Amino acid sequence: MKTPLLGSFNSSGNGHHMLGPLQHIDFPMRRYRDTEEIDYLIVGCGSGGGVLLQRLARAGFKVVALEAGPFWDTERDWVSDESGSHKLYWEDLRITGGTDPLAFGANNSGKGVGGGSVHWAAFTPRFHPSDFEVYTRDGLGADWPFSYETLRPYYEQLELEMPVAGPAYFPWGHPHGYPYGPHPMGGVGNALIKGCTALGIPVSIGGPVAILSGSRADRPHCIYRGFCIQGCKVGAKASTLVTHVPDAIANGGEVREYSMAHRIELGRDGRVTGVHYFDRDGASWFQRAKAVIVAGYAIETPRLLLNSACPGHENGLANSSDTVGRYLMAQAGNVVLGRFDQPVRMYKAPPAHALTEEFYETDPRNDFARGFAIQTVGPLPIAFGKQMVSAKRAWGWGLRREMMDYNHWASFGLLGEILPWADNRVTLSEERDQFGIRAPHISFNLHDNDHRLIKAAKNKTMEVMQAAGATEVIQEARYAHLVGAARMGKDPRTSVVDKFGRTHDIANLFVCDGSILPTQGSANPGLTIQALAARTADYLIAQGDTVFNSNRRDMNEPPMSRELAPSDTWGHGVPRVK
């Protein structure tokens, strides 16, 4: 065959901005002048910012997203190399401390259009109904200002837009099905199935994961090469870079790359007027806007609000409650590795493609509240080598022997809920980054409930690995997924934003990213962040010009605007289980 079925492949050198071997942007992007007052200025173009940009642009607003990193051309910028993918991660200066300090970089934040969704594993379980009322049920943590049912239609919508592949019936939380068929099992998925089945633990296979199990439009299907968290050059994995940003640009939205926001400007009338930012050369600019939405994620969002302190807001913008930066959460993310006599080849599948949520909910028989999930993970050799150093203290020739045995290992990741605590927080360091902006200082401490939960989750995950037939089982302690630090709530005295992401203190300043989550459950947060962004966009669209010229707050739920989804999303997929 001389010509591929879907047409000839293009390259980044022929006028196309490539987002995969077939997907490209070949139309000009609208450019707004700094002196022109736009409607919405979004700080960050990741999971939340990408969805907001797309929805608001389709609705006809003048909207710009400032992104600190590059606008990726996947054919030019990305490589199929584990070490060469480090530029996808946010590795600017961050100061970490506390009794249980967090590690930053590859594990929990991204820099560039698409943000962390570029290098996430694309695992997309929903939060459970219980996650929205943790304080009511368990007397710990916090309640969300709305219930699961409020977010449920947005879960269903975003599962179609990504789209998500998974089982026809997912039994935990609110039982549901997925719009596209599940992925085939890899060796590590088969190990999880074997271990769970031996112990009588229900297990779900083939997803939910936002990776195409079959080709769709100009995105090819997954080829199971295992490079999901290094950036998917195939284009099969969903990220807002490929699912929402192209549609935003087609409808008049602008993405301004290499634009590092450093201060939000507050006018004399108590309303924000725009954002100061640095370009890649260090020159400072100011973009005027009628409203600002901060979508920088759990470290950069509170950092920007704190760095925007001004007369009347000496402790930072939107911080009358002293809550900005507080209640930062990470999930326990210990990795349990097991060696098998037969080859596993754990890279030959999406890293996360099977899981059990059987231990997700609070069990009164435990000595801790809340729970955990067990998922497959598929570290590539460098990550595997680091795990061997951490878990076995392997080094030198000992590490080489372990590395040569890579294909015989399987790895499971536990995902455990760490509760929100006020002393886990982001503040400003006296040290400054390459732009002269005060760097964030992050203090993180595990509490008694967290310690007990992690111990139980680690032991159960190791038990499953042993039941799968592993001849050696080890584990590495680590964290995953940062959220919180600008949480939403009904009470302005204990939260930063209301249920639509509008800051309690400033009527035209919004926050919409993972930082607004009051609790985090034991589910990967990416789907929830995008669902929240679609709901906030519906609210802003329903409010029209009111956001720009009034301090009135309408707390009624907006109508859902399915027609504003990217083209060819709504109405596709297999019938849903109700």
RONUDO-13411 format. One line per 2 residues: number of its first residue (from 1); for each residue x negated, y, z of C-alpha. Coordinates in pm, 1 decimal. Example, Ala and Ser with C-alpha at 12.3 -4.5 7.8 and 13.67 -1.06 7.14 Angstrom:
// RONUDO-13411
1	-1230.0 -450.0 780.0; -1367.0 -106.0 714.0
This chain:
// RONUDO-13411
1	0.0 0.0 0.0; -158.6 327.5 -112.6
3	75.8 563.3 73.8; 193.8 514.6 436.4
5	565.6 455.7 478.4; 620.0 790.8 654.2
7	396.5 985.4 414.6; 29.4 1065.2 394.9
9	-165.7 1159.0 705.8; -266.9 1521.8 749.7
11	-564.8 1676.6 923.7; -608.1 1987.7 1134.5
13	-806.3 2147.5 855.0; -522.3 2196.6 605.4
15	-316.1 2461.6 781.4; -130.7 2223.6 1010.5
17	-144.2 2234.2 1390.2; -154.2 1862.3 1461.0
19	28.6 1704.8 1755.5; -24.9 1348.1 1635.1
21	-114.1 1173.2 1310.2; 229.3 1256.5 1164.8
23	368.2 1534.4 1383.2; 254.4 1888.8 1313.6
25	348.1 2255.6 1335.5; 319.5 2417.0 993.2
27	520.7 2736.5 1048.7; 401.1 3066.1 1198.6
29	455.8 3145.8 1565.7; 621.5 3472.3 1655.8
31	385.0 3713.1 1834.0; 513.1 3973.8 2078.2
33	317.6 4286.7 2164.0; 212.6 4345.5 2523.5
35	386.8 4682.6 2506.0; 713.5 4517.6 2402.1
37	940.9 4430.9 2693.2; 1044.2 4070.3 2641.7
39	1330.7 3896.0 2820.0; 1154.8 3610.4 3000.6
41	786.4 3565.7 3071.8; 700.7 3210.4 3181.1
43	371.7 3151.4 3362.6; 261.8 2799.9 3267.5
45	361.3 2580.6 2975.2; 364.4 2234.1 3132.0
47	655.9 2009.8 3221.3; 881.8 2281.9 3359.6
49	756.7 2572.4 3148.7; 774.9 2379.9 2822.6
51	1141.4 2286.5 2869.9; 1230.5 2640.4 2980.7
53	1054.8 2792.6 2679.5; 1241.6 2564.0 2441.6
55	1585.7 2618.2 2592.8; 1555.4 2996.6 2627.6
57	1413.6 3037.1 2277.1; 1698.7 2833.5 2127.1
59	1945.6 3049.5 2319.6; 1805.0 3357.5 2146.3
61	1601.4 3519.0 2423.3; 1267.7 3687.8 2364.3
63	1044.3 3452.4 2560.4; 669.5 3405.6 2602.6
65	480.0 3137.7 2793.9; 136.1 3223.7 2929.8
67	-84.3 2915.1 2940.6; -424.6 2920.2 3112.3
69	-562.8 2648.8 2885.6; -571.7 2580.7 2510.9
71	-290.3 2503.4 2270.7; -405.6 2151.9 2192.0
73	-454.6 2034.6 1835.8; -468.5 1663.4 1908.4
75	-661.6 1567.3 1596.1; -926.8 1832.8 1655.9
77	-943.3 1853.0 2036.7; -879.3 1502.9 2167.2
79	-1102.1 1198.6 2158.5; -1034.8 833.4 2229.9
81	-1292.3 835.7 2503.8; -1237.1 819.0 2878.2
83	-1524.5 1050.9 2966.0; -1453.5 1294.7 2683.6
85	-1101.8 1362.6 2808.8; -1201.0 1557.3 3121.9
87	-1106.2 1889.4 2959.0; -738.3 1793.1 2985.5
89	-752.6 1839.0 3362.3; -744.5 2150.9 3580.4
91	-1097.2 2159.9 3719.0; -1127.5 2526.0 3818.7
93	-1246.5 2609.7 4168.7; -1025.0 2475.6 4447.9
95	-1127.2 2446.8 4812.0; -995.6 2138.0 4987.9
97	-982.2 2066.6 5360.3; -780.8 1928.2 5650.0
99	-806.8 1593.1 5823.4; -711.3 1406.4 5505.3
101	-827.9 1628.3 5218.4; -689.7 1593.7 4868.1
103	-897.7 1535.2 4556.4; -823.0 1754.2 4256.4
105	-870.4 1734.3 3882.3; -776.4 1431.9 3673.9
107	-530.0 1287.4 3922.3; -281.9 1566.3 3967.4
109	-288.9 1870.5 3738.4; -347.8 1967.2 3377.8
111	-473.9 2271.2 3188.1; -347.1 2339.0 2837.5
113	-10.7 2341.3 2662.1; 187.3 2048.9 2799.8
115	11.0 2075.6 3136.5; 2.5 1755.1 3337.8
117	252.0 1591.4 3100.2; -33.5 1561.5 2848.2
119	-220.6 1318.9 3075.2; 56.8 1169.7 3285.7
121	135.2 799.5 3261.1; 486.0 902.0 3142.4
123	655.2 686.0 3405.3; 1000.1 836.1 3455.4
125	1203.1 679.5 3738.2; 1474.9 902.8 3880.0
127	1486.1 1019.6 4238.1; 1742.2 833.0 4449.2
129	2056.8 992.2 4595.4; 1896.3 956.6 4939.8
131	1605.6 1180.2 4835.0; 1841.4 1477.5 4823.5
133	1949.2 1439.3 5186.9; 1648.4 1310.4 5378.8
135	1705.9 1531.6 5682.0; 2074.6 1439.0 5705.2
137	1997.7 1067.4 5684.9; 1668.5 1041.1 5875.0
139	1630.0 1358.4 6080.2; 1297.7 1436.0 5909.5
141	1188.2 1635.8 5608.6; 1451.6 1851.9 5443.1
143	1773.0 1837.2 5243.4; 1797.5 1966.3 4887.8
145	2052.0 2246.4 4828.4; 2248.8 2013.9 4597.9
147	2313.4 1641.6 4556.5; 2193.4 1376.4 4314.8
149	2519.5 1406.7 4121.2; 2432.8 1766.4 4032.7
151	2111.4 1657.1 3863.9; 2239.4 1327.7 3723.5
153	2358.9 1463.6 3382.5; 2021.4 1631.3 3336.4
155	1842.0 1306.0 3410.4; 2050.5 1141.5 3140.1
157	1987.6 1425.7 2896.8; 1610.5 1439.8 2940.3
159	1587.8 1060.7 2913.8; 1726.8 1105.9 2563.6
161	1505.2 1400.8 2476.5; 1173.0 1239.8 2568.2
163	1306.8 964.9 2504.2; 1270.1 700.6 2776.6
165	1233.7 328.1 2710.5; 1341.6 90.4 2982.7
167	1570.3 -188.7 3093.6; 1940.0 -195.4 3012.1
169	2010.5 -207.1 3384.7; 1799.9 -44.3 3656.6
171	1936.9 -152.7 3995.4; 1792.2 91.8 4250.7
173	1915.3 432.0 4363.6; 2204.2 511.9 4133.4
175	2211.1 207.3 3901.4; 2182.9 302.3 3534.5
177	2038.9 198.4 3199.2; 1799.8 357.4 2951.6
179	1858.6 476.6 2594.9; 1576.6 280.1 2429.6
181	1470.6 -80.7 2463.5; 1193.1 -181.1 2706.0
183	828.1 -232.9 2620.6; 678.7 -582.5 2605.6
185	481.7 -692.6 2908.3; 108.6 -658.2 2935.3
187	-109.0 -879.9 3153.3; -82.0 -653.3 3457.4
189	296.9 -640.2 3421.9; 310.1 -1017.6 3412.3
191	103.9 -1025.9 3732.1; 351.7 -796.8 3908.9
193	642.3 -1010.7 3788.5; 473.2 -1327.7 3911.6
195	388.1 -1183.3 4252.2; 729.6 -1029.2 4312.5
197	914.4 -1340.1 4192.4; 710.1 -1563.3 4422.2
199	815.7 -1346.7 4717.8; 1177.9 -1305.7 4610.3
201	1136.3 -933.6 4535.4; 1343.8 -789.0 4248.8
203	1130.1 -628.7 3977.2; 1208.2 -412.0 3674.4
205	1009.0 -455.1 3353.2; 935.1 -258.1 3037.3
207	985.9 87.5 3189.2; 1125.4 337.7 3257.3
209	850.5 503.7 3059.1; 866.6 798.6 2817.0
211	667.3 619.4 2548.9; 824.2 512.2 2221.6
213	884.6 139.9 2194.7; 985.7 201.6 1831.1
215	903.2 480.9 1586.0; 1127.9 785.8 1592.6
217	1130.7 1072.7 1341.0; 768.9 1192.7 1304.6
219	641.0 1013.5 1616.3; 495.5 662.4 1573.4
221	556.3 383.3 1822.5; 310.6 285.4 2094.5
223	18.4 70.3 1980.8; -72.7 -41.6 2336.3
225	-431.6 74.8 2344.1; -413.5 200.8 2703.8
227	-527.9 562.7 2657.6; -204.0 717.3 2789.2
229	-358.0 922.5 3068.7; -639.3 1049.5 2846.7
231	-399.3 1211.8 2600.8; -201.9 1011.6 2344.6
233	-350.9 1073.6 1999.9; -90.9 837.8 1853.7
235	192.9 1070.8 1950.8; 402.8 791.8 2101.7
237	388.8 927.1 2455.9; 619.5 1212.6 2549.5
239	478.2 1541.4 2671.5; 633.4 1883.7 2639.1
241	351.9 1954.8 2391.4; 525.1 1721.1 2144.3
243	886.7 1704.0 2268.2; 979.1 2068.4 2340.8
245	710.3 2319.6 2244.2; 743.0 2269.2 1863.8
247	1117.0 2336.7 1883.2; 1052.9 2642.3 2099.8
249	816.1 2788.9 1840.0; 1058.6 2709.6 1557.6
251	1318.6 2917.3 1741.5; 1104.8 3222.5 1811.5
253	927.8 3135.7 2136.3; 562.9 3228.9 2180.2
255	289.1 3031.5 2354.2; -7.3 3248.8 2451.1
257	-303.9 3019.3 2513.5; -608.2 3095.9 2730.0
259	-401.6 3342.5 2933.2; -476.5 3317.9 3305.2
261	-213.5 3501.0 3511.5; -356.1 3673.0 3816.8
263	-90.9 3914.4 3946.8; 282.5 3970.8 3912.3
265	369.9 4341.0 3906.0; 649.6 4469.6 4128.4
267	830.8 4790.5 4038.0; 952.0 5061.6 4272.0
269	1305.9 4924.6 4249.6; 1196.3 4593.8 4406.3
271	1213.9 4401.4 4079.5; 922.6 4248.6 3891.3
273	818.3 4417.9 3568.7; 568.4 4173.7 3418.3
275	244.0 3984.0 3468.7; -124.8 4077.8 3453.9
277	-341.0 3811.5 3290.9; -695.1 3751.0 3168.0
279	-769.8 3627.8 2817.7; -1046.9 3379.4 2738.5
281	-1304.1 3660.6 2720.4; -1213.0 3793.6 3064.3
283	-1027.3 4101.6 2938.5; -721.2 4194.7 3144.6
285	-378.8 4247.0 2984.3; -26.3 4319.5 3105.0
287	286.9 4170.4 2950.0; 610.8 4353.4 3028.6
289	919.4 4141.8 3092.5; 1273.8 4180.8 3223.0
291	1232.3 3863.5 3431.9; 944.7 3634.7 3526.8
293	950.7 3257.3 3579.4; 650.0 3102.6 3752.4
295	588.1 2745.4 3638.6; 226.8 2691.3 3740.0
297	283.8 2381.7 3958.2; 212.2 2311.1 4322.9
299	-125.0 2485.9 4361.8; -128.1 2765.4 4103.9
301	229.5 2880.1 4172.1; 176.9 2963.4 4541.5
303	-169.6 3094.7 4457.4; -22.6 3346.3 4210.6
305	251.3 3453.9 4451.3; -1.6 3502.7 4731.1
307	-244.0 3689.4 4503.5; 43.0 3922.3 4404.8
309	70.8 4072.7 4754.1; 158.1 4442.4 4746.7
311	307.4 4709.3 4976.7; 627.5 4569.1 5121.6
313	513.9 4216.3 5038.0; 183.6 4207.5 5223.0
315	196.0 3828.2 5268.8; 263.2 3762.0 4900.8
317	562.6 3794.7 4671.9; 878.3 3606.1 4770.7
319	721.1 3516.5 5105.9; 939.3 3681.7 5369.8
321	995.5 3331.5 5511.8; 619.4 3259.6 5536.1
323	698.6 2946.4 5334.4; 498.8 3016.1 5017.3
325	218.0 2761.0 5019.8; 369.3 2552.5 5300.4
327	517.2 2201.6 5278.2; 275.9 2089.1 5008.9
329	322.5 1718.6 4942.8; 123.0 1445.3 4776.2
331	234.9 1085.4 4744.3; 35.3 799.1 4885.4
333	-115.5 637.5 4577.8; -335.5 352.6 4699.6
335	-452.0 121.3 4423.1; -462.2 -252.4 4497.1
337	-681.6 -459.3 4265.8; -683.8 -835.0 4225.9
339	-917.6 -1065.1 4035.6; -772.1 -1353.0 3833.0
341	-940.5 -1655.4 3682.1; -775.6 -1592.6 3346.3
343	-824.4 -1263.5 3154.4; -564.9 -993.9 3227.9
345	-682.8 -706.2 3006.9; -485.3 -449.8 3204.1
347	-546.5 -175.8 2946.3; -329.8 -355.2 2687.8
349	-1.4 -183.1 2773.0; 122.5 150.0 2902.7
351	-48.2 183.4 3243.5; 288.6 197.3 3419.4
353	545.2 -35.2 3265.1; 684.5 -245.7 3551.3
355	779.2 -169.8 3910.0; 983.6 -257.6 4213.5
357	1170.2 -3.8 4424.5; 1292.9 -265.5 4668.8
359	1113.8 -86.1 4956.6; 1210.1 269.1 4855.0
361	1476.5 342.8 5117.8; 1448.8 384.6 5493.9
363	1469.8 44.6 5663.1; 1569.0 56.9 6033.1
365	1346.4 -248.1 6094.2; 1039.1 -37.9 6013.8
367	860.5 197.7 6251.5; 866.1 475.9 5991.3
369	1119.0 666.3 5782.2; 1148.5 652.3 5402.7
371	961.2 404.8 5183.6; 752.8 324.7 4878.2
373	750.6 175.0 4529.4; 502.3 -66.2 4370.9
375	405.7 0.7 4009.1; 161.2 -131.6 3755.0
377	-140.2 85.4 3678.5; -410.1 26.8 3418.9
379	-737.8 203.4 3493.7; -987.0 217.6 3209.2
381	-1349.9 115.7 3277.0; -1482.4 439.9 3428.3
383	-1187.8 468.0 3667.0; -1221.3 97.1 3743.6
385	-1590.4 146.8 3820.5; -1507.5 426.3 4066.2
387	-1256.0 196.6 4233.8; -1519.0 -74.7 4270.0
389	-1756.7 177.2 4427.8; -1486.3 293.9 4668.2
391	-1327.6 -41.6 4754.2; -1631.0 -274.8 4745.6
393	-1921.8 -32.1 4786.4; -2057.3 -185.5 4467.3
395	-2368.7 -21.7 4324.2; -2657.7 -93.4 4093.7
397	-2662.0 -450.9 3964.0; -2363.3 -532.6 4186.1
399	-2155.9 -266.9 4010.7; -2270.8 -392.4 3670.4
401	-2150.2 -742.1 3757.5; -1810.9 -605.8 3859.9
403	-1785.2 -399.5 3541.1; -1861.5 -702.0 3323.5
405	-1567.1 -872.9 3495.3; -1324.8 -587.6 3411.9
407	-1092.1 -796.0 3193.4; -1017.3 -1034.6 3481.3
409	-877.0 -766.6 3713.7; -522.0 -639.6 3756.0
411	-419.8 -332.0 3951.6; -97.7 -224.0 4123.1
413	-33.2 122.3 4257.1; 182.6 191.5 4556.7
415	373.2 519.9 4550.4; 467.5 616.9 4903.9
417	664.2 915.0 5027.8; 466.4 1155.6 5243.1
419	703.5 1393.0 5419.2; 686.7 1773.9 5398.3
421	491.7 1924.9 5688.3; 439.4 2297.3 5745.2
423	65.8 2258.0 5810.6; 6.7 2105.0 5466.8
425	-35.0 2426.7 5276.6; -201.5 2640.4 5013.0
427	-367.0 2963.4 5126.3; -622.1 3194.3 4966.7
429	-993.6 3137.8 5007.5; -1244.9 3419.9 5018.9
431	-1423.3 3247.9 4731.2; -1335.2 3354.3 4379.0
433	-1310.3 3174.4 4047.1; -1468.7 3261.4 3712.3
435	-1220.6 3548.5 3664.1; -1277.6 3694.8 4010.7
437	-938.5 3571.3 4134.9; -928.0 3443.1 4491.2
439	-936.8 3064.5 4476.5; -680.8 2845.1 4654.7
441	-765.0 2670.3 4980.4; -564.0 2353.4 5039.3
443	-532.8 2196.8 5383.0; -378.2 1848.8 5397.8
445	-312.9 1629.1 5700.7; -135.4 1294.4 5735.9
447	109.9 1263.0 6026.5; 210.4 954.6 6223.7
449	502.5 862.1 5997.2; 275.5 892.6 5692.0
451	6.7 669.4 5843.0; 256.2 396.7 5933.3
453	423.2 405.8 5592.8; 91.2 385.9 5405.5
455	-25.1 91.3 5616.9; 295.3 -105.0 5551.5
457	294.6 -18.5 5178.4; -70.2 -119.6 5137.8
459	-14.6 -452.4 5313.4; 296.6 -534.6 5110.2
461	126.6 -447.3 4781.4; -171.9 -666.5 4868.7
463	69.5 -947.5 4959.0; 231.9 -919.8 4614.5
465	-108.1 -931.3 4446.3; -204.9 -1242.1 4642.4
467	128.1 -1406.0 4557.1; 53.1 -1339.5 4190.3
469	-248.7 -1569.0 4220.8; -536.5 -1325.3 4264.4
471	-847.0 -1493.4 4405.3; -980.2 -1166.1 4547.9
473	-776.9 -860.9 4657.5; -917.7 -517.5 4743.7
475	-774.1 -167.1 4769.3; -870.8 197.3 4722.8
477	-704.2 473.4 4927.3; -596.3 771.4 4718.2
479	-314.7 1020.0 4655.1; -94.3 1096.8 4357.1
481	142.3 1370.9 4236.3; 135.7 1710.0 4405.7
483	468.5 1885.4 4468.6; 608.5 2142.4 4709.1
485	460.6 2471.8 4840.0; 742.7 2697.7 4709.2
487	1043.2 2490.5 4806.6; 1408.2 2555.2 4736.2
489	1678.3 2568.1 4999.0; 1997.1 2737.9 5113.1
491	1835.2 2932.0 5399.2; 1606.7 3224.2 5296.5
493	1435.3 3194.1 5634.5; 1295.4 2848.1 5556.1
495	1262.9 2836.5 5175.0; 1128.2 3037.4 4882.8
497	1392.5 2990.3 4611.7; 1762.1 2908.0 4589.4
499	1912.6 2608.0 4412.8; 1854.3 2764.2 4070.1
501	1491.8 2857.3 4134.6; 1559.8 3227.4 4193.3
503	1342.7 3365.9 4471.2; 1541.5 3475.9 4773.5
505	1347.7 3802.7 4796.3; 1336.2 3924.3 4433.9
507	1636.6 3890.6 4202.3; 1449.2 3868.8 3871.1
509	1165.0 3643.5 3986.3; 1210.8 3267.6 3948.4
511	1003.3 2956.9 4018.0; 1064.4 2637.6 3820.8
513	812.6 2356.1 3854.8; 720.8 2080.3 4098.6
515	647.4 2333.9 4371.4; 1019.3 2388.2 4441.5
517	1086.9 2024.4 4542.0; 1192.2 2004.2 4910.7
519	1105.9 1630.7 4926.0; 944.1 1395.8 4678.4
521	1077.4 1045.3 4720.8; 870.7 752.5 4597.6
523	927.4 824.7 4229.1; 699.1 995.3 3978.7
525	817.8 1359.7 3966.9; 780.6 1442.2 3595.3
527	1136.5 1358.2 3489.1; 1282.7 1545.6 3785.5
529	1076.1 1857.7 3708.1; 1198.7 1862.8 3348.2
531	1558.7 1797.5 3453.3; 1540.5 2089.4 3697.7
533	1399.6 2312.8 3422.8; 1686.8 2227.6 3187.1
535	1937.9 2305.9 3463.2; 1770.2 2637.2 3549.2
537	1771.2 2727.8 3178.8; 2145.3 2657.9 3162.2
539	2193.4 2887.8 3461.4; 1990.4 3170.1 3305.1
541	2172.4 3133.2 2974.3; 2510.2 3142.4 3149.5
543	2408.6 3456.6 3339.5; 2317.5 3641.5 3019.9
545	2194.2 3998.1 3079.2; 2301.6 3993.8 3444.7
547	1958.2 3864.8 3546.2; 1799.2 4169.6 3380.7
549	2013.9 4448.5 3520.9; 2171.8 4330.3 3844.7
551	2076.4 4186.8 4181.8; 2405.4 3996.3 4200.1
553	2367.1 3623.7 4265.3; 2620.3 3388.4 4111.0
555	2587.4 3049.2 4282.1; 2833.7 2863.0 4061.4
557	2705.5 2567.6 3858.7; 2655.1 2655.5 3490.6
559	2803.1 2459.1 3202.1; 2560.3 2212.3 3052.2
561	2426.6 2318.4 2710.6; 2352.0 1990.4 2537.7
563	2358.5 2165.3 2201.7; 2037.7 2347.8 2298.0
565	1838.1 2025.9 2320.4; 1566.3 1977.3 2056.7
567	1694.9 1843.3 1727.2; 1782.1 1474.7 1695.8
569	1797.5 1399.6 2067.5; 2156.0 1397.7 2188.3
571	2369.1 1099.8 2090.6; 2088.9 861.2 2000.8
573	1988.6 538.2 2170.5; 2156.8 217.5 2280.4
575	2483.3 238.0 2477.0; 2430.5 343.1 2836.9
577	2528.0 125.9 3131.5; 2784.7 318.3 3337.0
